[in-house]
Amino acid sequence: MSNVEPLPIADFLRPKLQKIVYDGVQAGFSYDQIIAVLIDLVDDTDLKDPEKQ
């Protein structure tokens, strides 16, 4: 693990994730469903690492 402080990253990501959750609830999904899918996507994703492209 690197020595990078996690707090600035959390501060960067928190409002983006909050917007995703808000939009999902507005679209009719439950908070629990949204969180479960977000966890699943992060845990088992095919997102490409932009630093390795």
C-alpha distance matrix in Angstrom:
0.0 3.8 6.7 8.5 10.8 11.1 14.8 16.1 14.5 16.1 19.3 19.3 19.0 21.1 24.5 23.9 23.2 26.1 28.3 27.5 28.3 31.5 32.6 32.2 34.2 36.8 37.1 37.9 34.8 33.8 30.8 29.7 30.1 28.1 25.1 25.3 25.5 22.6 20.4 21.9 21.3 17.6 17.2 19.6 20.0 21.1 19.8 19.3 16.3 18.4 16.3 17.3 21.0
3.8 0.0 3.8 5.5 8.6 9.9 13.5 14.1 13.0 15.3 17.9 17.8 18.2 20.6 23.7 23.3 23.2 26.0 28.0 27.6 28.7 31.6 32.8 32.7 34.8 37.1 37.6 38.7 35.8 35.0 31.9 31.2 31.7 29.3 26.5 27.2 27.1 23.9 22.2 23.9 22.9 19.2 19.4 21.8 21.6 22.4 20.6 19.7 16.3 17.6 15.2 16.9 20.4
6.7 3.8 0.0 3.8 6.4 8.9 11.9 12.7 12.7 14.9 17.0 17.5 18.5 20.5 23.5 23.7 23.8 26.2 28.4 28.5 29.5 32.1 33.6 33.8 35.6 37.9 38.7 39.8 37.0 36.1 32.7 32.3 33.1 30.6 27.7 28.8 29.0 25.6 24.0 26.2 25.3 21.5 22.0 24.7 24.5 25.5 23.4 22.7 19.2 20.1 17.8 19.9 23.3
8.5 5.5 3.8 0.0 3.8 6.2 9.0 9.1 9.1 11.7 13.5 13.8 15.0 17.2 20.0 20.3 20.6 23.0 25.1 25.4 26.5 28.9 30.3 30.8 32.7 34.8 35.7 37.0 34.4 33.6 30.3 30.2 30.9 28.2 25.5 26.9 26.9 23.4 22.3 24.6 23.4 19.7 20.9 23.5 23.0 24.0 21.5 20.9 17.5 18.1 16.2 18.8 21.9
10.8 8.6 6.4 3.8 0.0 3.8 5.7 6.7 7.7 9.4 11.0 12.2 13.7 15.1 18.0 18.9 19.1 21.0 23.4 24.1 24.8 27.0 28.9 29.5 30.9 33.1 34.3 35.5 33.0 31.9 28.4 28.5 29.7 26.9 24.1 25.9 26.3 22.7 21.7 24.5 23.5 19.9 21.3 24.3 23.9 25.4 22.9 22.8 19.7 20.3 19.0 21.8 24.6
11.1 9.9 8.9 6.2 3.8 0.0 3.8 5.8 5.3 6.2 8.7 10.0 10.6 11.8 15.1 15.9 15.7 17.6 20.2 20.6 21.2 23.6 25.4 25.8 27.3 29.5 30.7 31.8 29.2 28.1 24.6 24.7 25.8 23.1 20.3 22.2 22.6 19.0 18.0 20.9 20.1 16.6 18.1 21.3 21.0 22.9 20.5 20.9 18.3 19.2 18.5 21.2 23.8
14.8 13.5 11.9 9.0 5.7 3.8 0.0 3.8 5.4 5.0 6.1 8.6 9.9 10.2 13.1 14.7 14.9 16.1 18.7 19.8 20.3 22.1 24.3 25.1 26.2 28.2 29.9 31.0 28.7 27.5 23.9 24.4 25.9 23.0 20.4 22.8 23.4 19.7 19.2 22.5 21.7 18.5 20.3 23.6 23.3 25.2 22.6 23.3 20.9 21.4 21.1 24.0 26.3
16.1 14.1 12.7 9.1 6.7 5.8 3.8 0.0 3.8 5.4 5.0 6.2 8.7 10.0 12.1 13.4 14.5 15.9 17.9 19.2 20.3 21.9 23.7 24.9 26.3 28.0 29.5 31.1 29.1 28.3 24.9 25.8 26.9 23.7 21.5 24.1 24.1 20.3 20.4 23.4 22.0 19.0 21.3 24.2 23.3 24.7 21.7 22.1 19.6 19.5 19.2 22.5 24.5
14.5 13.0 12.7 9.1 7.7 5.3 5.4 3.8 0.0 3.8 5.4 5.0 6.1 8.4 11.0 11.3 12.1 14.2 16.1 16.8 18.1 20.1 21.6 22.5 24.3 26.1 27.2 28.8 26.6 26.0 22.7 23.4 24.1 20.9 18.8 21.1 20.8 17.0 17.1 20.0 18.4 15.3 17.8 20.5 19.5 20.9 18.0 18.5 16.2 16.4 16.5 19.6 21.5
16.1 15.3 14.9 11.7 9.4 6.2 5.0 5.4 3.8 0.0 3.8 5.3 5.1 5.7 9.0 10.0 10.0 11.6 14.1 14.9 15.6 17.6 19.6 20.3 21.6 23.6 25.1 26.3 24.1 23.1 19.7 20.4 21.5 18.5 16.1 18.7 19.0 15.3 15.3 18.6 17.5 14.7 17.1 20.2 19.6 21.6 19.0 20.2 18.4 19.0 19.5 22.4 24.2
19.3 17.9 17.0 13.5 11.0 8.7 6.1 5.0 5.4 3.8 0.0 3.8 5.7 5.5 7.4 9.5 10.5 11.2 13.4 15.1 15.9 17.2 19.2 20.6 21.8 23.3 25.1 26.7 24.9 24.1 20.7 22.0 23.2 20.0 18.1 21.1 21.2 17.5 18.2 21.5 20.2 17.7 20.4 23.3 22.4 24.2 21.3 22.3 20.5 20.6 21.2 24.3 25.9
19.3 17.8 17.5 13.8 12.2 10.0 8.6 6.2 5.0 5.3 3.8 0.0 3.8 5.9 6.9 7.6 9.5 11.1 12.3 13.8 15.5 16.7 18.1 19.7 21.4 22.6 24.0 26.0 24.3 24.1 21.0 22.5 23.0 19.5 18.1 21.0 20.4 16.6 17.8 20.6 18.7 16.4 19.5 21.9 20.4 21.8 18.6 19.5 17.8 17.4 18.3 21.6 22.8
19.0 18.2 18.5 15.0 13.7 10.6 9.9 8.7 6.1 5.1 5.7 3.8 0.0 3.8 5.8 5.3 6.2 8.5 10.0 10.7 12.3 14.2 15.5 16.5 18.4 20.0 21.1 22.9 20.9 20.7 17.7 18.9 19.4 15.9 14.4 17.2 16.6 12.8 14.1 16.9 15.1 13.0 16.2 18.6 17.3 19.1 16.2 17.6 16.5 16.7 18.2 21.0 22.1
21.1 20.6 20.5 17.2 15.1 11.8 10.2 10.0 8.4 5.7 5.5 5.9 3.8 0.0 3.8 5.5 5.2 6.0 8.6 9.9 10.5 12.0 14.1 15.2 16.4 18.1 19.8 21.2 19.4 18.7 15.4 16.9 17.9 14.6 13.1 16.3 16.3 12.9 14.1 17.4 16.3 14.5 17.5 20.2 19.4 21.6 19.0 20.9 20.0 20.5 21.9 24.6 25.8
24.5 23.7 23.5 20.0 18.0 15.1 13.1 12.1 11.0 9.0 7.4 6.9 5.8 3.8 0.0 3.8 5.5 4.9 6.1 8.7 9.8 10.2 12.1 14.0 15.2 16.2 18.1 20.0 18.8 18.6 15.7 17.9 18.7 15.2 14.5 18.0 17.6 14.4 16.5 19.4 17.9 16.7 20.1 22.3 21.1 23.0 20.2 22.1 21.5 21.5 23.3 26.1 26.8
23.9 23.3 23.7 20.3 18.9 15.9 14.7 13.4 11.3 10.0 9.5 7.6 5.3 5.5 3.8 0.0 3.8 5.4 5.2 6.4 8.8 9.9 10.6 12.4 14.4 15.3 16.5 18.8 17.4 17.8 15.3 17.3 17.3 13.6 13.4 16.5 15.4 12.2 14.7 17.2 15.1 14.3 17.9 19.7 18.1 19.7 16.9 18.9 18.7 18.6 20.9 23.5 23.8
23.2 23.2 23.8 20.6 19.1 15.7 14.9 14.5 12.1 10.0 10.5 9.5 6.2 5.2 5.5 3.8 0.0 3.8 5.3 5.0 6.2 8.5 9.8 10.5 12.4 14.1 15.2 16.8 14.8 14.8 12.0 13.7 13.9 10.3 9.7 12.9 12.2 9.0 11.4 14.2 12.7 12.0 15.4 17.4 16.4 18.6 16.4 18.9 19.0 19.7 21.9 24.1 24.7
26.1 26.0 26.2 23.0 21.0 17.6 16.1 15.9 14.2 11.6 11.2 11.1 8.5 6.0 4.9 5.4 3.8 0.0 3.8 5.4 5.1 6.0 8.5 9.8 10.6 12.2 14.1 15.5 14.1 13.7 10.8 13.3 14.1 10.7 10.5 14.2 14.0 11.4 13.8 16.7 15.8 15.4 18.5 20.7 19.8 22.2 20.1 22.6 22.7 23.3 25.5 27.8 28.4
28.3 28.0 28.4 25.1 23.4 20.2 18.7 17.9 16.1 14.1 13.4 12.3 10.0 8.6 6.1 5.2 5.3 3.8 0.0 3.8 5.4 5.0 6.0 8.4 9.9 10.4 12.1 14.3 13.6 14.2 12.1 15.0 15.0 11.5 12.4 15.7 14.8 12.5 15.6 17.9 16.4 16.5 20.0 21.5 20.2 22.1 19.8 22.3 22.7 22.9 25.5 27.8 27.8
27.5 27.6 28.5 25.4 24.1 20.6 19.8 19.2 16.8 14.9 15.1 13.8 10.7 9.9 8.7 6.4 5.0 5.4 3.8 0.0 3.8 5.5 5.2 6.0 8.6 9.8 10.4 12.5 11.1 12.1 10.4 12.8 12.1 8.4 9.8 12.7 11.3 9.3 12.8 14.6 13.0 13.8 17.1 18.3 17.0 19.0 17.2 20.0 21.0 21.6 24.4 26.2 26.2
28.3 28.7 29.5 26.5 24.8 21.2 20.3 20.3 18.1 15.6 15.9 15.5 12.3 10.5 9.8 8.8 6.2 5.1 5.4 3.8 0.0 3.8 5.5 5.1 6.2 8.6 9.8 10.8 9.0 9.1 6.9 9.7 9.7 6.4 7.6 11.0 10.6 9.2 12.2 14.4 13.8 14.6 17.5 19.1 18.5 21.0 19.6 22.7 23.5 24.5 27.1 28.9 29.2
31.5 31.6 32.1 28.9 27.0 23.6 22.1 21.9 20.1 17.6 17.2 16.7 14.2 12.0 10.2 9.9 8.5 6.0 5.0 5.5 3.8 0.0 3.8 5.4 5.2 6.2 8.6 10.1 9.7 10.1 8.6 12.1 12.3 9.5 11.2 14.5 14.1 13.0 16.0 18.2 17.4 18.3 21.2 22.7 21.9 24.2 22.6 25.5 26.4 26.9 29.6 31.6 31.7
32.6 32.8 33.6 30.3 28.9 25.4 24.3 23.7 21.6 19.6 19.2 18.1 15.5 14.1 12.1 10.6 9.8 8.5 6.0 5.2 5.5 3.8 0.0 3.8 5.5 5.0 6.2 8.8 9.0 10.7 10.3 13.5 12.7 9.8 12.4 15.1 13.8 13.1 16.6 18.1 16.9 18.3 21.4 22.2 21.0 22.9 21.3 24.3 25.6 26.0 29.0 30.8 30.4
32.2 32.7 33.8 30.8 29.5 25.8 25.1 24.9 22.5 20.3 20.6 19.7 16.5 15.2 14.0 12.4 10.5 9.8 8.4 6.0 5.1 5.4 3.8 0.0 3.8 5.4 5.0 6.5 5.5 7.6 7.7 10.5 9.1 6.7 9.9 12.1 10.8 10.9 14.4 15.5 14.8 16.7 19.3 20.0 19.3 21.5 20.5 23.8 25.4 26.3 29.3 30.7 30.5
34.2 34.8 35.6 32.7 30.9 27.3 26.2 26.3 24.3 21.6 21.8 21.4 18.4 16.4 15.2 14.4 12.4 10.6 9.9 8.6 6.2 5.2 5.5 3.8 0.0 3.8 5.3 5.1 4.9 5.8 6.3 9.8 9.4 7.9 10.8 13.2 12.9 13.3 16.3 17.7 17.6 19.3 21.7 22.8 22.4 24.8 24.0 27.3 28.7 29.7 32.6 34.1 34.1
36.8 37.1 37.9 34.8 33.1 29.5 28.2 28.0 26.1 23.6 23.3 22.6 20.0 18.1 16.2 15.3 14.1 12.2 10.4 9.8 8.6 6.2 5.0 5.4 3.8 0.0 3.8 5.4 7.4 9.2 10.1 13.5 12.9 11.3 14.3 16.7 15.9 16.2 19.4 20.7 20.1 21.9 24.6 25.4 24.6 26.7 25.6 28.7 30.2 30.8 33.9 35.5 35.1
37.1 37.6 38.7 35.7 34.3 30.7 29.9 29.5 27.2 25.1 25.1 24.0 21.1 19.8 18.1 16.5 15.2 14.1 12.1 10.4 9.8 8.6 6.2 5.0 5.3 3.8 0.0 3.8 5.9 9.1 10.9 13.7 11.9 10.7 14.3 15.9 14.6 15.4 18.8 19.4 18.7 21.1 23.6 23.8 23.0 24.8 24.1 27.3 29.2 30.0 33.2 34.5 33.9
37.9 38.7 39.8 37.0 35.5 31.8 31.0 31.1 28.8 26.3 26.7 26.0 22.9 21.2 20.0 18.8 16.8 15.5 14.3 12.5 10.8 10.1 8.8 6.5 5.1 5.4 3.8 0.0 3.8 6.6 9.4 11.8 10.3 10.2 13.7 15.0 14.3 15.8 18.7 19.3 19.3 21.8 23.8 24.2 23.9 26.1 25.8 29.2 31.2 32.3 35.4 36.5 36.2
34.8 35.8 37.0 34.4 33.0 29.2 28.7 29.1 26.6 24.1 24.9 24.3 20.9 19.4 18.8 17.4 14.8 14.1 13.6 11.1 9.0 9.7 9.0 5.5 4.9 7.4 5.9 3.8 0.0 3.8 6.6 8.4 6.5 6.7 10.2 11.2 10.8 12.5 15.2 15.7 16.1 18.5 20.3 20.8 20.9 23.4 23.3 26.8 28.7 30.1 33.2 34.1 34.0
33.8 35.0 36.1 33.6 31.9 28.1 27.5 28.3 26.0 23.1 24.1 24.1 20.7 18.7 18.6 17.8 14.8 13.7 14.2 12.1 9.1 10.1 10.7 7.6 5.8 9.2 9.1 6.6 3.8 0.0 3.8 5.4 5.2 6.3 8.7 10.0 10.8 12.4 14.4 15.5 16.6 18.5 20.0 21.1 21.6 24.6 24.5 28.1 29.6 31.3 34.0 35.1 35.4
30.8 31.9 32.7 30.3 28.4 24.6 23.9 24.9 22.7 19.7 20.7 21.0 17.7 15.4 15.7 15.3 12.0 10.8 12.1 10.4 6.9 8.6 10.3 7.7 6.3 10.1 10.9 9.4 6.6 3.8 0.0 3.8 5.5 5.2 6.2 8.6 10.0 10.6 12.4 14.3 15.4 16.6 18.3 19.9 20.5 23.6 23.2 26.7 27.8 29.5 31.9 33.3 33.8
29.7 31.2 32.3 30.2 28.5 24.7 24.4 25.8 23.4 20.4 22.0 22.5 18.9 16.9 17.9 17.3 13.7 13.3 15.0 12.8 9.7 12.1 13.5 10.5 9.8 13.5 13.7 11.8 8.4 5.4 3.8 0.0 3.8 5.5 5.2 6.1 8.6 9.9 10.6 12.2 14.2 15.5 16.4 18.0 19.3 22.7 22.8 26.3 27.5 29.6 31.9 32.9 33.7
30.1 31.7 33.1 30.9 29.7 25.8 25.9 26.9 24.1 21.5 23.2 23.0 19.4 17.9 18.7 17.3 13.9 14.1 15.0 12.1 9.7 12.3 12.7 9.1 9.4 12.9 11.9 10.3 6.5 5.2 5.5 3.8 0.0 3.8 5.5 5.1 6.2 8.6 10.0 10.5 12.2 14.3 15.3 16.2 17.2 20.3 20.7 24.4 26.0 28.1 30.7 31.4 31.9
28.1 29.3 30.6 28.2 26.9 23.1 23.0 23.7 20.9 18.5 20.0 19.5 15.9 14.6 15.2 13.6 10.3 10.7 11.5 8.4 6.4 9.5 9.8 6.7 7.9 11.3 10.7 10.2 6.7 6.3 5.2 5.5 3.8 0.0 3.8 5.5 5.3 6.1 8.6 9.9 10.5 12.3 14.1 15.3 15.6 18.6 18.3 21.9 23.3 25.2 27.8 28.8 29.2
25.1 26.5 27.7 25.5 24.1 20.3 20.4 21.5 18.8 16.1 18.1 18.1 14.4 13.1 14.5 13.4 9.7 10.5 12.4 9.8 7.6 11.2 12.4 9.9 10.8 14.3 14.3 13.7 10.2 8.7 6.2 5.2 5.5 3.8 0.0 3.8 5.5 5.1 6.1 8.6 9.8 10.6 12.1 14.1 14.9 18.3 18.0 21.5 22.4 24.5 26.7 27.8 28.7
25.3 27.2 28.8 26.9 25.9 22.2 22.8 24.1 21.1 18.7 21.1 21.0 17.2 16.3 18.0 16.5 12.9 14.2 15.7 12.7 11.0 14.5 15.1 12.1 13.2 16.7 15.9 15.0 11.2 10.0 8.6 6.1 5.1 5.5 3.8 0.0 3.8 5.5 5.2 6.2 8.6 10.1 10.5 12.0 13.6 17.1 17.6 21.2 22.5 25.0 27.2 27.7 28.7
25.5 27.1 29.0 26.9 26.3 22.6 23.4 24.1 20.8 19.0 21.2 20.4 16.6 16.3 17.6 15.4 12.2 14.0 14.8 11.3 10.6 14.1 13.8 10.8 12.9 15.9 14.6 14.3 10.8 10.8 10.0 8.6 6.2 5.3 5.5 3.8 0.0 3.8 5.4 4.9 6.0 8.5 9.7 10.3 11.0 14.2 14.7 18.4 20.1 22.5 25.0 25.5 26.0
22.6 23.9 25.6 23.4 22.7 19.0 19.7 20.3 17.0 15.3 17.5 16.6 12.8 12.9 14.4 12.2 9.0 11.4 12.5 9.3 9.2 13.0 13.1 10.9 13.3 16.2 15.4 15.8 12.5 12.4 10.6 9.9 8.6 6.1 5.1 5.5 3.8 0.0 3.8 5.4 5.1 6.2 8.5 10.0 10.1 13.3 13.0 16.5 17.6 19.8 22.2 23.1 23.8
20.4 22.2 24.0 22.3 21.7 18.0 19.2 20.4 17.1 15.3 18.2 17.8 14.1 14.1 16.5 14.7 11.4 13.8 15.6 12.8 12.2 16.0 16.6 14.4 16.3 19.4 18.8 18.7 15.2 14.4 12.4 10.6 10.0 8.6 6.1 5.2 5.4 3.8 0.0 3.8 5.5 5.2 6.0 8.4 9.8 13.5 13.6 16.9 17.8 20.5 22.3 22.9 24.2
21.9 23.9 26.2 24.6 24.5 20.9 22.5 23.4 20.0 18.6 21.5 20.6 16.9 17.4 19.4 17.2 14.2 16.7 17.9 14.6 14.4 18.2 18.1 15.5 17.7 20.7 19.4 19.3 15.7 15.5 14.3 12.2 10.5 9.9 8.6 6.2 4.9 5.4 3.8 0.0 3.8 5.5 5.1 5.8 7.7 11.4 12.5 16.0 17.4 20.4 22.5 22.5 23.5
21.3 22.9 25.3 23.4 23.5 20.1 21.7 22.0 18.4 17.5 20.2 18.7 15.1 16.3 17.9 15.1 12.7 15.8 16.4 13.0 13.8 17.4 16.9 14.8 17.6 20.1 18.7 19.3 16.1 16.6 15.4 14.2 12.2 10.5 9.8 8.6 6.0 5.1 5.5 3.8 0.0 3.8 5.5 5.4 5.2 8.5 9.0 12.7 14.4 17.1 19.5 19.6 20.3
17.6 19.2 21.5 19.7 19.9 16.6 18.5 19.0 15.3 14.7 17.7 16.4 13.0 14.5 16.7 14.3 12.0 15.4 16.5 13.8 14.6 18.3 18.3 16.7 19.3 21.9 21.1 21.8 18.5 18.5 16.6 15.5 14.3 12.3 10.6 10.1 8.5 6.2 5.2 5.5 3.8 0.0 3.8 5.7 5.7 9.1 8.7 11.8 12.6 15.4 17.3 17.8 19.0
17.2 19.4 22.0 20.9 21.3 18.1 20.3 21.3 17.8 17.1 20.4 19.5 16.2 17.5 20.1 17.9 15.4 18.5 20.0 17.1 17.5 21.2 21.4 19.3 21.7 24.6 23.6 23.8 20.3 20.0 18.3 16.4 15.3 14.1 12.1 10.5 9.7 8.5 6.0 5.1 5.5 3.8 0.0 3.8 6.1 9.7 10.6 13.4 14.1 17.5 18.9 18.8 20.4
19.6 21.8 24.7 23.5 24.3 21.3 23.6 24.2 20.5 20.2 23.3 21.9 18.6 20.2 22.3 19.7 17.4 20.7 21.5 18.3 19.1 22.7 22.2 20.0 22.8 25.4 23.8 24.2 20.8 21.1 19.9 18.0 16.2 15.3 14.1 12.0 10.3 10.0 8.4 5.8 5.4 5.7 3.8 0.0 3.8 7.0 9.1 12.1 13.7 17.1 18.9 18.1 19.3
20.0 21.6 24.5 23.0 23.9 21.0 23.3 23.3 19.5 19.6 22.4 20.4 17.3 19.4 21.1 18.1 16.4 19.8 20.2 17.0 18.5 21.9 21.0 19.3 22.4 24.6 23.0 23.9 20.9 21.6 20.5 19.3 17.2 15.6 14.9 13.6 11.0 10.1 9.8 7.7 5.2 5.7 6.1 3.8 0.0 3.7 5.5 8.7 10.9 14.0 16.3 15.6 16.2
21.1 22.4 25.5 24.0 25.4 22.9 25.2 24.7 20.9 21.6 24.2 21.8 19.1 21.6 23.0 19.7 18.6 22.2 22.1 19.0 21.0 24.2 22.9 21.5 24.8 26.7 24.8 26.1 23.4 24.6 23.6 22.7 20.3 18.6 18.3 17.1 14.2 13.3 13.5 11.4 8.5 9.1 9.7 7.0 3.7 0.0 3.8 6.2 9.2 12.1 14.6 13.3 13.4
19.8 20.6 23.4 21.5 22.9 20.5 22.6 21.7 18.0 19.0 21.3 18.6 16.2 19.0 20.2 16.9 16.4 20.1 19.8 17.2 19.6 22.6 21.3 20.5 24.0 25.6 24.1 25.8 23.3 24.5 23.2 22.8 20.7 18.3 18.0 17.6 14.7 13.0 13.6 12.5 9.0 8.7 10.6 9.1 5.5 3.8 0.0 3.8 6.5 9.0 11.8 11.4 11.4
19.3 19.7 22.7 20.9 22.8 20.9 23.3 22.1 18.5 20.2 22.3 19.5 17.6 20.9 22.1 18.9 18.9 22.6 22.3 20.0 22.7 25.5 24.3 23.8 27.3 28.7 27.3 29.2 26.8 28.1 26.7 26.3 24.4 21.9 21.5 21.2 18.4 16.5 16.9 16.0 12.7 11.8 13.4 12.1 8.7 6.2 3.8 0.0 3.8 6.0 8.7 7.9 7.7
16.3 16.3 19.2 17.5 19.7 18.3 20.9 19.6 16.2 18.4 20.5 17.8 16.5 20.0 21.5 18.7 19.0 22.7 22.7 21.0 23.5 26.4 25.6 25.4 28.7 30.2 29.2 31.2 28.7 29.6 27.8 27.5 26.0 23.3 22.4 22.5 20.1 17.6 17.8 17.4 14.4 12.6 14.1 13.7 10.9 9.2 6.5 3.8 0.0 3.8 5.4 5.5 6.8
18.4 17.6 20.1 18.1 20.3 19.2 21.4 19.5 16.4 19.0 20.6 17.4 16.7 20.5 21.5 18.6 19.7 23.3 22.9 21.6 24.5 26.9 26.0 26.3 29.7 30.8 30.0 32.3 30.1 31.3 29.5 29.6 28.1 25.2 24.5 25.0 22.5 19.8 20.5 20.4 17.1 15.4 17.5 17.1 14.0 12.1 9.0 6.0 3.8 0.0 3.8 5.4 5.4
16.3 15.2 17.8 16.2 19.0 18.5 21.1 19.2 16.5 19.5 21.2 18.3 18.2 21.9 23.3 20.9 21.9 25.5 25.5 24.4 27.1 29.6 29.0 29.3 32.6 33.9 33.2 35.4 33.2 34.0 31.9 31.9 30.7 27.8 26.7 27.2 25.0 22.2 22.3 22.5 19.5 17.3 18.9 18.9 16.3 14.6 11.8 8.7 5.4 3.8 0.0 3.8 5.8
17.3 16.9 19.9 18.8 21.8 21.2 24.0 22.5 19.6 22.4 24.3 21.6 21.0 24.6 26.1 23.5 24.1 27.8 27.8 26.2 28.9 31.6 30.8 30.7 34.1 35.5 34.5 36.5 34.1 35.1 33.3 32.9 31.4 28.8 27.8 27.7 25.5 23.1 22.9 22.5 19.6 17.8 18.8 18.1 15.6 13.3 11.4 7.9 5.5 5.4 3.8 0.0 3.8
21.0 20.4 23.3 21.9 24.6 23.8 26.3 24.5 21.5 24.2 25.9 22.8 22.1 25.8 26.8 23.8 24.7 28.4 27.8 26.2 29.2 31.7 30.4 30.5 34.1 35.1 33.9 36.2 34.0 35.4 33.8 33.7 31.9 29.2 28.7 28.7 26.0 23.8 24.2 23.5 20.3 19.0 20.4 19.3 16.2 13.4 11.4 7.7 6.8 5.4 5.8 3.8 0.0
